[in-house]
Amino acid sequence: MKVADDLHVKWIRTYYAADEGKMYCEYEAPTIELIYEHARRAKVPADVVRMVTELQPAMFR
């Protein structure tokens, strides 16, 4: 079983910012708290978690 399975957390993709030496991960999850729990169980850092909304061009027509 994967760490995220029982938390209903889905990894989407990860971006690497070479100039910062940081990685930014995109997840789908029911709550921000579950992202932190997932990181804790996976033993990976999660310094800041933000809720975002996807914007599509059609939303502005």
JOMOSUL-V734097 format. One record per pair of residues at least 6 apart in sequence whose C-alpha atoms are under 8 Angstrom apart, sorted by the first residue. I is the first residue (numbers start at 1). GAP is how many residues later the second one is. D is the distance in whole Angstrom. If there is no record, write none. Layout:
{{I GAP D} {I GAP D}}
This chain:
{{3 35 7} {3 38 7} {3 39 7} {4 6 7} {4 34 6} {7 27 7} {7 31 7} {8 21 6} {8 22 7} {9 18 7} {9 19 6} {9 20 5} {9 21 7} {9 25 7} {9 26 7} {9 29 7} {10 17 5} {10 18 5} {10 19 6} {11 14 8} {11 15 6} {11 16 4} {11 17 7} {12 13 8} {12 14 5} {12 15 5} {12 16 7} {13 12 6} {13 13 5} {13 14 7} {14 9 7} {14 10 6} {14 11 4} {14 12 6} {15 8 6} {15 9 5} {15 10 6} {16 6 6} {16 7 4} {16 8 6} {17 6 6} {17 7 8} {27 8 8} {29 6 7} {32 17 7} {32 18 7} {32 19 7} {35 14 7} {36 10 6} {36 13 8} {39 6 6} {39 7 6}}
